[in-house]
Amino acid sequence: MDYKPYTPEWHRKRQLRDALFTYLDDYVSNDVILQEIVGILAERSERAYAEFAQANELESMIHSR
């Protein structure tokens, strides 16, 4: 998928391509690349869940008053 130059989509694709090329140029194994992607997604998920839990707790506190 090609995007118009210098749009947010274009920058995201370029950053992803550059990161992937760095892994490939450094001869990182596919298993390591996958493990790191999964680890990054897990960190993001855990952070999002912690934020959700805090907001949910605050909402419960508001409704219980």
Beta strands, then each sheet from edge to edge (+ up, - down):
end
